[in-house]
Amino acid sequence: MVNLQLQGDSLNLIKTKSILSAFLARVKLMKQNIGRGEFSQFPNLSQTSCQEDDVSTDVQHLNALYSDFESRFEDILTMVIPPWIINPYGDIEETNVIIQEELTELSTNEELKVQFKN
């Protein structure tokens, strides 16, 4: 699923960071639930009886997956996205003076507002 989400012409670094962060959050949730013996995310597993060794192995695999993704995509996951990039028509007072001038010009451009909303 993540593979498909990370493809396409409309993909950018902001979307990529969101997709990867969401995936890692789901892996973390799965790891916690499986570690507690809660298999509701996996209907087929919840219908069977699992041995403690199997559960421990599954948790180790999820730990490895989490760590691998975290290290492979560290540059994207730690990227700081300034609020004015996500919403250039929002509050511009948080940015430096030079960028404030440019954002003021952009924020008053009616043609760009329409394009941004679409």
C-alpha positions as CSV (number, residue, x, y, z in Angstrom):
1,M,0.0,0.0,0.0
2,V,2.8,2.4,0.9
3,N,4.5,1.5,-2.4
4,L,1.5,2.6,-4.4
5,Q,1.0,5.8,-2.3
6,L,4.6,6.8,-3.0
7,Q,4.1,6.8,-6.8
8,G,2.4,9.3,-9.1
9,D,2.9,12.7,-10.6
10,S,1.3,14.6,-7.7
11,L,3.7,13.3,-5.1
12,N,5.9,15.8,-3.3
13,L,8.1,15.8,-0.2
14,I,5.3,16.9,2.1
15,K,3.0,14.1,1.0
16,T,5.9,11.6,1.2
17,K,6.6,12.6,4.8
18,S,2.9,12.2,5.7
19,I,2.7,8.8,4.0
20,L,5.8,7.5,5.7
21,S,4.9,8.9,9.1
22,A,1.4,7.3,8.9
23,F,3.0,4.0,7.9
24,L,5.4,4.1,10.8
25,A,2.5,5.0,13.2
26,R,0.5,2.0,11.9
27,V,3.6,-0.4,12.3
28,K,4.1,0.9,15.9
29,L,0.4,0.4,16.7
30,M,0.5,-3.2,15.2
31,K,3.6,-3.9,17.2
32,Q,2.0,-2.8,20.5
33,N,-1.3,-4.7,19.8
34,I,0.4,-7.9,18.8
35,G,2.7,-7.6,21.8
36,R,-0.4,-7.5,24.0
37,G,-2.0,-10.4,22.2
38,E,-4.6,-8.2,20.5
39,F,-5.0,-9.3,16.9
40,S,-8.1,-7.3,15.9
41,Q,-6.1,-5.7,13.0
42,F,-5.5,-9.2,11.7
43,P,-8.8,-11.1,11.6
44,N,-7.3,-14.4,10.6
45,L,-4.8,-14.3,13.4
46,S,-7.5,-13.5,16.0
47,Q,-9.3,-16.7,15.1
48,T,-6.3,-18.9,15.8
49,S,-4.3,-19.5,19.0
50,C,-0.8,-18.1,18.8
51,Q,2.2,-19.3,20.9
52,E,4.2,-16.7,22.8
53,D,7.3,-17.5,20.7
54,D,5.4,-16.7,17.5
55,V,4.1,-13.4,19.0
56,S,7.6,-12.5,20.1
57,T,9.0,-13.2,16.6
58,D,6.3,-11.1,15.0
59,V,7.1,-8.2,17.3
60,Q,10.8,-8.5,16.5
61,H,10.0,-8.4,12.8
62,L,7.9,-5.3,13.2
63,N,10.6,-3.7,15.3
64,A,13.1,-4.4,12.5
65,L,10.7,-3.0,9.9
66,Y,10.2,0.1,11.9
67,S,13.9,0.7,12.5
68,D,14.7,0.0,8.9
69,F,12.1,2.5,7.6
70,E,13.2,5.0,10.2
71,S,16.8,4.9,9.2
72,R,16.2,4.7,5.4
73,F,13.9,7.7,5.4
74,E,15.5,9.6,8.2
75,D,16.1,12.7,6.0
76,I,12.5,12.9,5.0
77,L,11.0,12.0,8.4
78,T,13.1,14.7,10.2
79,M,12.4,17.3,7.6
80,V,10.9,20.5,9.1
81,I,8.2,21.9,6.9
82,P,7.5,25.6,7.6
83,P,3.8,26.4,8.0
84,W,3.9,29.0,5.2
85,I,4.8,26.3,2.7
86,I,1.7,24.3,3.5
87,N,-0.6,27.3,3.8
88,P,0.9,30.3,2.0
89,Y,-2.3,32.3,2.7
90,G,-2.1,31.8,6.4
91,D,-0.3,33.9,9.1
92,I,2.9,35.2,7.5
93,E,4.3,36.9,10.7
94,E,6.2,33.8,11.7
95,T,8.6,34.1,8.8
96,N,11.6,36.3,8.2
97,V,11.2,39.8,6.6
98,I,12.3,38.9,3.1
99,I,9.9,35.9,2.9
100,Q,7.2,38.0,4.4
101,E,7.3,40.4,1.5
102,E,7.1,37.7,-1.0
103,L,4.3,35.9,0.8
104,T,2.4,39.2,1.1
105,E,2.6,39.5,-2.7
106,L,1.6,35.9,-3.2
107,S,-1.2,36.1,-0.7
108,T,-2.9,39.0,-2.5
109,N,-2.7,37.3,-5.9
110,E,-6.3,36.2,-6.7
111,E,-5.3,33.9,-9.5
112,L,-3.0,31.9,-7.3
113,K,-5.6,31.6,-4.6
114,V,-7.9,29.9,-7.0
115,Q,-5.2,27.5,-8.2
116,F,-4.1,26.8,-4.6
117,K,-7.6,25.9,-3.6
118,N,-8.0,23.5,-6.6
